[in-house]
Amino acid sequence: MPGTTTETYLAFDLGAESGRAFLGSLREGKLDIREIHRFANEPVEYGGTMHWDAPRIWLEIRKSLAAVDSPRLAGIGVDAWGVDYALLGQRGELLLNPFHYRDLRNVSAFEQVQALVPRADIYRATGIQLMAINTLYQLYAAQRDTPDILAAAEKMIMMPDLFHYWMTGNAVCEYTDASTTQFMNPVTRKWDTNLLDRLGLPSRLPAEIVEPGSIVGHLLPGISRNASLNGTPVIAPGSHDTASAVAAITARGNAAFISSGTWSLIGTELTAPILSDEAMKFNFTNEGGVCGTTRLLKNVMGLWMLQCCRRAWSAAGREFDYAQLTDEAEKAAPFRSLVSPDSGLFLSPADMPAAIDEFCRKTDQPCPDTPGAYTRAILESLSLKYRVILQAMASVTGQTVDQIRVIGGGSKSRLLNQFTADATAMRVLAGPTEAAVLGNIGVQMLATGSAGSLEEMRAIVERSFPVDVYEPRDTEAWNRAAVRFGQYEAAGI
């Protein structure tokens, strides 16, 4: 029976701060995972632009392969963040380090594209939330600023596809990550060459789209020092990390998900995209999911704000771990300072605490005065933003939501989980933390027959990894705070 044999899989989960490699073993219907390597993933800046250090990530992936102590693997798969891409040249070489989605060139490109193609046309063609980080605007910036490099490119693939390519020699674009580009049609599930042509972008560039669960190829000899891994199937999971994370849980009907990390992604799983005028008004995105599903969601700045605050305090010689900040935040006064997480002030500031202070001054609020107060302001504001998005989502889908699944690294934040339950007046189920890893492995299990269906795979994850439950408290105080928060959101700062 599927799920009763012992199979071992290797999952790479690449995030905006770190990369990890996990071995997952399926034994008698239960899944165990074990981290075998972790490494920092930091952007590099040169020539006034921001990039990812792809060769360094590849070196760490090869170190992970060398650390595998299993005599054989049933599969290997990579998931990563969306929107960023790689350009391959005539000999298949990487033409330059991939640009980082926070590079400032994207902001002006975002405005220029919308001057050429109306927002409504872009949304109806792609169903994707209009954000300056999307690949569409990044490619336009590349055409504008470095046309010779774009002309030299033979193929464009996404970040996780790049590492699958280096493992196998086969360059393809996995569907879930392709959907984040904002030039893939969510109905036909193919590239929208018409949109690219309207913007003068080379529609020949994007590689062939393959479905999650596809075998991209087999691990080439010499990639790993462990020769027994040669020929291991390299399987495209839901290569977008959120697609993998949501693949691991059930979040549809009356349940929503929040994939909580550097970004917060709030949404629900559907059987088909929603491209209505109301979905466009609220700027919801329809991203590809596994097994033919769609994730209707919105991106929010997420714990990026707190990560940046920690870096600013560290640079000033003040070190705080997340446990310390949570303890101090619990002691801080509630609702003293609230901010709009998606304000442009917080996209890529040199000093995040100073950016929060600027927002507070512009909205006639007291500035936070301790690290605990900054932390509380961020967590309360995120929770109130979740409330706004979930209310809009219910309007767009016509479905009432009464339960939230919080997954990813942010699911470990007990204070944020409780605030989320309080702000939304909904039960919160937190976990699993490593949802992206589990979904990555889960799709590999589906591809190799260790699980017979998406439902069976999710049931394996459910019984292998219990969740923490948070019930709403003191919702009246949060209702009052929501009115204030709405005023700050409307200020458009």
C-alpha positions in Angstrom: 0.0 0.0 0.0 1.2 3.6 -0.6 2.9 5.1 2.4 3.8 1.7 4.1 7.3 1.3 2.5 10.5 3.2 3.6 11.5 5.9 1.2 13.9 8.8 1.7 13.7 12.2 0.0 15.9 15.3 0.0 14.2 18.7 0.0 15.9 22.0 -0.4 14.0 24.9 1.0 15.5 28.3 0.0 14.3 31.4 1.8 15.2 35.1 1.7 17.5 34.7 4.8 18.6 31.1 4.8 18.6 27.8 2.9 18.1 24.4 4.4 18.4 20.8 3.3 16.1 18.2 4.9 16.0 14.5 4.6 12.4 13.1 4.9 11.7 9.4 5.5 8.3 7.8 5.1 8.0 4.8 7.3 4.7 2.9 7.8 2.6 5.9 6.9 4.4 8.5 9.1 6.9 11.1 7.9 10.0 12.1 9.8 12.3 14.9 8.7 15.8 15.8 9.6 17.8 18.9 8.8 21.3 18.0 7.4 22.6 21.4 6.4 21.7 25.1 6.9 23.4 28.1 5.4 22.9 31.9 5.2 21.4 33.4 2.0 22.2 37.1 1.9 21.9 39.4 -1.1 25.0 41.0 -2.5 25.2 44.6 -3.8 27.5 45.8 -6.5 27.3 48.4 -9.2 24.4 50.0 -7.4 22.2 47.0 -7.8 21.1 44.1 -5.6 21.5 40.5 -6.5 21.3 36.9 -5.2 24.6 35.1 -4.9 23.5 32.0 -7.0 26.9 30.3 -7.2 27.3 30.5 -3.4 23.8 28.9 -3.0 24.9 26.2 -5.5 28.0 25.5 -3.5 25.9 25.1 -0.3 23.5 22.7 -2.2 26.5 20.6 -3.2 27.7 20.6 0.4 24.2 19.3 1.4 24.4 16.5 -1.2 27.8 15.5 0.2 26.2 15.4 3.7 23.5 12.8 2.7 24.1 9.7 4.6 21.4 7.6 3.0 22.6 5.0 0.4 19.9 6.0 -2.0 17.2 8.7 -2.4 13.8 8.3 -4.0 13.9 12.0 -5.1 15.4 15.5 -4.8 13.5 18.7 -5.1 14.1 22.5 -4.6 11.6 25.1 -3.5 12.3 28.8 -3.2 10.8 32.3 -3.1 9.0 33.4 -6.2 9.4 36.2 -8.8 13.2 36.2 -9.2 14.6 34.7 -12.4 17.9 33.6 -14.1 19.0 34.2 -17.6 21.0 31.4 -19.5 23.2 32.1 -22.4 24.1 30.3 -25.6 26.1 27.6 -23.8 23.6 27.3 -20.9 25.8 29.5 -18.7 24.3 31.9 -16.1 24.7 35.3 -17.7 24.7 37.3 -14.4 23.8 36.8 -10.8 20.0 37.0 -10.6 18.6 40.3 -9.5 17.0 40.6 -6.0 13.3 41.5 -6.0 14.0 44.4 -3.7 16.3 46.1 -6.2 15.1 49.6 -6.6 15.0 49.4 -10.5 11.7 47.6 -10.2 9.9 50.6 -8.7 10.2 52.8 -11.8 9.7 49.9 -14.1 6.4 49.1 -12.3 5.1 52.6 -13.1 6.4 52.6 -16.7 4.7 49.2 -17.5 1.3 50.5 -16.3 1.7 53.5 -18.5 1.9 51.2 -21.5 -0.6 48.5 -20.5 -3.6 49.3 -18.2 -3.6 47.6 -14.9 -7.0 45.9 -15.7 -5.5 44.3 -18.8 -2.5 42.9 -16.9 -4.7 41.5 -14.1 -7.3 39.9 -16.4 -4.5 38.3 -18.4 -2.6 36.9 -15.4 -4.8 37.1 -12.2 -1.7 38.2 -10.2 -1.5 40.9 -7.6 0.2 44.0 -9.1 3.5 44.4 -7.2 6.7 46.0 -8.3 8.6 42.9 -7.3 6.9 40.7 -10.0 9.0 39.3 -12.8 7.1 41.2 -15.4 8.5 44.5 -14.1 11.9 43.1 -13.4 12.2 41.9 -17.1 11.0 45.3 -18.3 13.8 47.0 -16.2 16.3 44.6 -17.7 15.2 45.4 -21.2 15.4 49.1 -20.3 18.7 49.1 -18.5 20.7 46.1 -19.9 19.2 45.3 -23.3 22.4 43.6 -24.5 22.3 41.1 -21.7 18.7 40.3 -22.4 19.4 39.9 -26.1 22.2 37.5 -25.3 19.9 35.3 -23.2 18.6 32.1 -24.7 16.3 31.1 -21.8 14.7 32.4 -18.7 14.0 30.2 -15.7 13.0 30.9 -12.2 15.3 30.5 -9.1 14.5 27.0 -8.0 14.5 25.9 -11.7 18.1 27.2 -11.9 19.3 24.6 -9.3 17.2 21.8 -10.9 18.9 22.8 -14.2 22.4 22.6 -12.7 21.5 19.2 -11.2 20.2 17.7 -14.4 21.1 19.8 -17.4 17.4 20.4 -18.2 16.1 23.9 -18.2 12.3 24.1 -17.5 10.0 26.4 -15.5 7.8 24.7 -12.8 4.2 25.8 -12.9 3.6 27.2 -9.4 6.7 29.4 -9.6 5.9 30.4 -13.2 2.6 31.7 -11.9 4.3 34.4 -9.8 5.9 36.1 -12.9 2.7 38.0 -13.9 3.0 36.8 -17.5 1.4 33.4 -17.2 -2.3 32.9 -18.0 -4.0 31.1 -15.0 -6.7 29.6 -17.2 -4.6 28.2 -20.1 -1.6 27.6 -17.7 0.7 28.9 -20.5 2.9 31.9 -21.0 1.0 35.0 -22.1 3.1 35.9 -25.0 0.7 38.7 -26.1 1.4 40.6 -22.8 5.2 40.2 -23.3 4.9 41.3 -26.9 2.9 44.4 -25.9 5.8 45.5 -23.7 8.5 44.7 -26.2 9.8 41.8 -24.1 11.2 38.7 -25.8 8.4 36.1 -25.5 10.8 33.4 -26.8 12.7 33.5 -23.5 10.6 31.7 -20.8 11.4 28.0 -20.7 8.7 25.3 -21.1 6.3 25.1 -18.1 6.1 21.7 -16.3 3.6 20.6 -13.7 4.6 20.1 -10.0 5.5 16.4 -9.5 7.3 16.3 -12.9 10.6 14.5 -13.1 12.9 17.2 -14.4 15.8 14.8 -15.0 18.3 12.8 -13.0 21.2 13.9 -10.9 24.3 14.2 -13.1 27.5 12.3 -12.2 30.0 14.5 -10.3 27.4 16.8 -8.7 27.7 14.9 -5.4 30.7 13.3 -3.9 28.4 10.5 -2.9 28.4 8.4 -6.2 25.4 6.4 -5.0 23.2 9.5 -5.6 24.1 9.6 -9.3 20.9 9.2 -11.3 18.5 10.1 -8.5 15.3 11.6 -9.9 15.2 15.3 -9.6 11.5 16.2 -9.0 9.9 19.6 -9.3 7.8 20.0 -6.2 5.6 23.0 -5.8 8.8 25.0 -6.5 7.4 28.2 -5.2 7.8 27.8 -1.4 4.3 28.9 -0.6 2.9 26.4 -3.0 4.9 23.7 -1.2 3.8 25.0 2.2 0.1 25.0 1.3 0.4 21.6 -0.3 1.2 20.2 3.2 -2.1 21.3 4.7 -5.8 21.6 4.0 -7.0 25.3 3.8 -10.1 25.5 1.7 -13.8 26.1 2.2 -14.2 27.7 5.7 -10.4 27.7 6.3 -7.7 30.2 5.3 -4.0 30.0 5.5 -1.3 32.4 6.5 2.2 31.4 5.3 4.2 33.5 7.8 7.8 34.4 7.4 9.7 37.3 5.8 6.5 37.8 3.9 3.0 36.9 5.1 0.8 35.3 2.4 -2.9 35.2 3.4 -5.3 33.2 1.3 -7.3 30.1 0.7 -7.1 27.1 -1.8 -9.6 27.1 -4.7 -10.3 24.8 -7.6 -10.1 27.6 -10.1 -8.8 31.2 -10.3 -11.1 34.2 -9.6 -10.5 37.0 -12.1 -13.5 39.2 -11.1 -13.5 43.0 -10.9 -13.8 42.7 -7.1 -10.7 40.4 -6.9 -8.9 43.0 -9.0 -10.1 45.9 -6.8 -8.7 44.2 -3.7 -5.6 43.2 -5.7 -5.8 39.5 -4.9 -3.4 37.1 -6.6 -4.2 33.7 -8.2 -1.1 31.7 -7.8 -0.7 28.1 -9.1 -1.0 25.3 -6.6 -0.3 21.6 -6.8 -2.6 19.0 -8.3 -4.5 21.6 -10.3 -5.4 23.9 -7.4 -5.2 27.7 -7.2 -4.1 29.8 -4.2 -6.1 33.0 -3.9 -4.0 35.2 -1.7 -2.4 38.6 -0.9 1.2 39.3 0.1 1.9 41.4 3.2 5.3 42.7 4.3 5.4 40.1 7.1 8.2 39.6 9.6 10.6 41.4 7.4 10.0 44.5 9.5 11.1 42.8 12.7 14.0 41.1 10.9 15.2 44.6 9.8 14.7 46.0 13.3 16.9 43.3 14.8 19.6 44.1 12.2 19.5 47.8 13.0 19.7 47.1 16.8 22.6 44.6 16.2 24.5 47.2 14.2 24.1 49.5 17.2 25.5 46.9 19.5 22.2 45.7 20.9 21.5 42.0 20.4 18.0 40.6 20.8 16.7 37.1 20.0 13.1 36.6 19.1 12.2 35.1 22.5 13.5 38.2 24.2 11.6 40.5 21.9 8.4 38.5 22.4 8.7 38.7 26.2 9.3 42.5 26.1 6.4 42.9 23.6 4.0 41.2 26.0 4.9 43.8 28.6 4.5 46.8 26.3 1.3 48.9 26.2 -1.3 47.6 23.7 -2.2 49.5 20.5 0.1 52.4 21.4 1.6 52.6 17.9 0.1 51.0 14.7 1.5 51.1 11.2 0.4 50.0 7.8 2.8 47.1 7.0 2.6 47.6 3.2 3.6 51.2 3.4 6.4 52.0 0.9 8.4 53.3 3.9 9.0 49.7 4.9 10.0 48.1 1.6 13.8 48.5 1.9 14.7 51.1 4.5 18.2 51.8 5.7 16.9 51.9 9.2 13.6 50.1 10.0 13.0 51.6 13.5 13.5 55.1 12.0 11.0 54.2 9.2 8.4 53.1 11.8 9.1 56.4 13.7 8.5 58.4 10.5 5.1 56.6 9.9 4.1 57.3 13.5 5.0 61.0 13.3 3.0 61.3 10.0 0.0 59.8 11.7 0.2 61.7 14.9 1.1 58.7 17.1 3.7 58.3 19.7 6.8 56.5 18.4 7.7 53.2 20.1 10.3 53.8 22.8 11.7 50.3 23.4 12.5 47.2 21.3 9.5 45.5 22.9 7.3 48.4 21.9 8.5 48.2 18.3 7.9 44.5 18.3 4.4 44.8 19.7 3.6 47.6 17.1 4.7 45.3 14.3 2.9 42.2 15.5 -0.4 44.1 16.3 -0.3 45.8 12.9 0.3 42.5 11.0 -2.6 40.9 12.8 -4.9 43.8 12.0 -3.8 43.7 8.4 -4.6 39.9 8.3 -8.1 40.8 9.5 -8.6 43.3 6.7 -7.5 40.9 4.0 -9.6 38.0 5.4 -12.7 40.2 5.3 -12.0 41.1 1.7 -11.3 37.5 0.8 -14.6 36.4 2.1 -16.3 39.1 0.0 -14.4 38.0 -3.2 -15.0 34.2 -2.7 -18.4 34.3 -1.1 -17.1 31.9 1.5 -17.2 32.5 5.3 -13.9 31.8 7.0 -13.8 30.7 10.7 -10.4 29.0 11.0 -6.8 30.0 10.0 -3.9 27.7 9.4 -0.6 29.5 10.2 2.4 27.8 8.7 6.1 28.5 8.2 8.6 30.0 10.5 6.2 32.6 11.9 4.0 29.9 13.2 6.5 29.6 16.1 5.6 33.2 17.2 3.0 32.4 20.0 2.3 36.2 20.5 1.6 36.8 16.8 -0.6 33.7 16.7 -2.6 34.9 19.6 -2.9 38.4 18.2 -4.1 36.9 14.9 -6.8 34.9 16.7 -7.8 38.0 18.7 -7.8 40.4 15.7 -9.8 38.1 13.4 -12.0 36.5 16.1 -11.1 33.1 14.6 -9.5 30.0 15.8 -5.8 29.7 14.8 -4.1 26.4 14.2 -0.3 27.0 14.2 2.0 24.6 12.4 3.7 22.8 10.9 6.7 25.2 11.0 8.4 23.3 8.2 5.4 23.2 6.0 7.3 24.1 2.8 9.7 21.2 3.4 6.8 18.8 4.1 4.9 19.9 1.0 8.1 19.6 -1.1 8.6 16.1 0.1 4.9 15.4 -0.2 4.8 16.2 -3.9 7.9 14.0 -4.4 6.0 11.2 -2.6 3.1 11.7 -5.0 5.4 11.7 -8.0 7.0 8.4 -6.9 3.8 6.7 -5.8 4.5 6.7 -2.0 1.2 8.6 -1.7 -1.8 8.0 -3.9 -3.5 11.4 -3.7 -3.1 14.9 -2.4 -5.6 14.0 0.4 -3.6 11.0 1.4 -0.4 13.0 1.4 -1.9 15.7 3.6 -3.3 13.0 6.0 0.3 11.7 6.4 1.6 15.2 7.3 -1.4 15.8 9.6 -0.8 12.7 11.7 3.0 13.2 11.7 3.1 16.8 12.8 0.6 18.1 15.5 -0.5 21.7 15.6 -1.0 24.3 18.4 -4.5 25.8 18.9 -5.1 29.5 19.7 -8.7 30.7 20.6 -9.7 34.4 20.2 -9.7 36.7 23.4 -10.7 40.2 24.1 -12.1 40.8 20.6 -13.8 44.1 21.5 -10.5 45.8 22.2 -9.2 44.6 18.8 -12.4 45.9 17.1 -11.7 49.3 18.4 -8.1 49.2 17.3 -9.2 48.0 13.8 -11.0 51.4 13.3 -7.8 53.3 14.0 -5.8 50.9 11.9 -8.2 51.5 9.0 -7.6 55.2 9.2 -3.8 54.7 8.9 -4.2 52.3 6.0 -6.4 54.9 4.2 -3.8 57.6 4.7 -1.7 56.1 1.9 1.6 56.8 3.5 
